Amino acid sequence: MQPIQLFDLASRQAEWLTIRQEVVAGNIANANTPKYRAQDITPFQAVLDRSDITMARTNAAHLSGNNLNTKNDINVRDADLNQEMGVQESGNTVGLAKELSKSGEIKRQYELNTSLVGSFNRMMLMTVKS
């Protein structure tokens, strides 16, 4: 029997969300810093693409994946330039509305992650009780 990868995947996403929240908080904190360039991190899909999760496949058209084994695949990079705001007079590229929107998105992803892990955990407990 293969080990259940959901907990590893959820843990990896929580780690990714933590790093992203730190980067977004840094952007918000430096919103008035001259010449500060807004940053973001590698999208989670890119992290998954480089991971090593082995999924059971019953059909060749199903997703194939590998295992989550590296922690060095989350990179902080300069964020794409906000086309509505552009570069401010001070040289700063942080758009507070965009950063606050990212922060709300991160919160929703944390909640979804936690909810899925909790549901999966309850399901496993019910199978053990039977």
C-alpha positions as CSV (number, residue, x, y, z in Angstrom):
1,M,0.0,0.0,0.0
2,Q,1.3,3.4,-0.9
3,P,1.6,6.1,1.7
4,I,-1.0,8.9,1.7
5,Q,0.6,12.0,0.2
6,L,-2.2,14.5,1.1
7,F,-0.6,15.5,4.4
8,D,2.8,16.1,2.7
9,L,1.1,18.1,0.0
10,A,-0.9,20.2,2.5
11,S,2.3,20.7,4.6
12,R,4.2,21.9,1.5
13,Q,1.4,24.3,0.6
14,A,1.3,25.7,4.1
15,E,5.0,26.3,4.0
16,W,4.6,28.0,0.6
17,L,1.8,30.2,2.0
18,T,3.9,31.1,5.0
19,I,6.7,32.3,2.8
20,R,4.3,34.2,0.5
21,Q,2.7,35.9,3.5
22,E,6.1,37.0,4.7
23,V,6.9,38.5,1.3
24,V,3.6,40.3,1.0
25,A,3.9,41.6,4.6
26,G,7.4,42.9,3.6
27,N,5.9,44.6,0.6
28,I,3.2,46.3,2.7
29,A,5.7,47.4,5.3
30,N,7.9,49.0,2.6
31,A,5.1,50.7,0.7
32,N,6.6,54.1,1.4
33,T,10.3,53.1,1.1
34,P,11.9,54.9,-1.9
35,K,13.1,52.7,-4.7
36,Y,11.7,49.5,-3.0
37,R,10.7,46.9,-5.6
38,A,7.6,44.8,-4.8
39,Q,8.4,41.1,-4.5
40,D,6.5,37.8,-4.9
41,I,7.5,34.1,-4.9
42,T,7.4,31.2,-7.3
43,P,3.7,30.2,-7.9
44,F,2.7,27.0,-6.1
45,Q,2.1,25.3,-9.5
46,A,5.8,25.7,-10.3
47,V,6.6,24.1,-6.9
48,L,4.3,21.2,-7.7
49,D,5.8,20.8,-11.2
50,R,9.3,20.3,-9.6
51,S,8.1,18.1,-6.8
52,D,8.2,14.4,-6.6
53,I,4.7,13.1,-5.6
54,T,3.8,9.7,-6.8
55,M,0.1,9.4,-7.5
56,A,-1.8,6.3,-8.3
57,R,-3.1,6.3,-11.9
58,T,-5.9,4.2,-13.1
59,N,-5.9,5.8,-16.5
60,A,-3.1,7.1,-18.7
61,A,-5.0,10.4,-19.0
62,H,-4.8,11.0,-15.2
63,L,-2.3,13.4,-13.7
64,S,1.1,12.0,-12.9
65,G,3.3,13.5,-10.3
66,N,6.2,13.0,-8.1
67,N,7.3,13.4,-4.4
68,L,7.7,16.6,-2.4
69,N,11.3,16.4,-1.4
70,T,13.0,19.7,-1.9
71,K,12.6,23.0,0.1
72,N,14.8,25.0,-2.3
73,D,12.2,25.4,-5.0
74,I,10.4,28.5,-3.6
75,N,12.2,31.6,-4.9
76,V,11.6,35.2,-4.0
77,R,11.6,37.4,-7.1
78,D,10.6,40.9,-8.2
79,A,6.8,41.0,-8.7
80,D,5.4,41.9,-12.0
81,L,4.9,45.6,-12.4
82,N,1.4,46.8,-11.5
83,Q,0.2,48.2,-14.8
84,E,-2.4,50.4,-13.1
85,M,0.0,52.1,-10.8
86,G,3.4,51.6,-12.5
87,V,6.5,53.0,-10.7
88,Q,5.8,55.8,-8.2
89,E,7.8,59.0,-8.2
90,S,9.9,57.6,-5.4
91,G,10.8,54.6,-7.5
92,N,8.6,52.3,-5.4
93,T,6.5,49.6,-7.1
94,V,4.3,48.5,-4.3
95,G,0.5,48.7,-4.9
96,L,-1.2,48.5,-1.5
97,A,-4.5,47.4,-3.0
98,K,-2.9,44.6,-4.8
99,E,-0.8,43.5,-1.8
100,L,-3.9,43.5,0.5
101,S,-5.7,41.4,-2.1
102,K,-2.9,38.9,-2.1
103,S,-3.1,38.8,1.7
104,G,-6.8,38.0,1.5
105,E,-6.1,35.3,-1.1
106,I,-3.4,33.7,1.2
107,K,-5.9,33.7,4.1
108,R,-8.5,31.9,2.0
109,Q,-5.9,29.4,0.8
110,Y,-4.8,28.7,4.4
111,E,-8.5,28.1,5.4
112,L,-9.1,25.8,2.5
113,N,-5.9,23.8,3.2
114,T,-6.8,23.5,6.9
115,S,-10.4,22.5,6.1
116,L,-9.3,19.8,3.6
117,V,-6.7,18.3,6.0
118,G,-9.3,18.3,8.8
119,S,-11.9,16.6,6.6
120,F,-9.4,14.0,5.4
121,N,-8.3,13.4,9.0
122,R,-11.9,12.8,10.1
123,M,-12.5,10.5,7.2
124,M,-9.4,8.4,8.2
125,L,-10.5,8.3,11.8
126,M,-13.9,7.0,10.7
127,T,-12.4,4.2,8.7
128,V,-10.2,3.2,11.7
129,K,-13.3,3.2,14.0
130,S,-15.2,0.9,11.7
